[in-house]
Amino acid sequence: MSTGDRPQPARAGFVTYAHLRGATDRAIAHQTRHRSMDTITTYIRVDDVFTDNAVLQIGR
């Protein structure tokens, strides 16, 4: 995979950080100037399986 096929690291870092702190995809897209909400998800990098895990929300 060439670097042209991957999201930019700085942008991915910003999008992931904003996402993990509760920013909506719409707010993130507004800041990054993305027109497609689907594109935003390609930038979210969550490596920890317990981070942003829906199962952890059950029973709260």
Backbone hydrogen bonds, N-H to C=O, Kabsch-Sander energy under -0.5 kcal/mol:
donor,donor_aa,acceptor,acceptor_aa,energy
5,D,2,S,-2.0
6,R,3,T,-0.9
12,A,8,Q,-2.8
13,G,9,P,-2.4
14,F,10,A,-2.2
15,V,11,R,-2.8
16,T,12,A,-2.7
17,Y,13,G,-2.4
18,A,14,F,-2.8
19,H,15,V,-2.6
20,L,16,T,-2.7
21,R,17,Y,-1.0
22,G,19,H,-1.7
23,A,18,A,-2.5
28,I,24,T,-2.4
29,A,25,D,-2.9
30,H,26,R,-2.0
31,Q,27,A,-1.8
32,T,28,I,-2.6
33,R,29,A,-1.3
34,H,29,A,-1.6
40,I,36,S,-0.7
41,T,37,M,-0.9
42,T,38,D,-0.6
42,T,39,T,-1.1
43,Y,39,T,-0.5
43,Y,40,I,-1.6
44,I,40,I,-0.6
44,I,41,T,-0.5
46,V,44,I,-0.6
47,D,45,R,-0.6
49,V,47,D,-0.5
51,T,48,D,-1.7
53,N,50,F,-0.6
54,A,52,D,-0.6
56,L,53,N,-1.0
57,Q,54,A,-1.5
58,I,55,V,-1.2
60,R,57,Q,-1.4
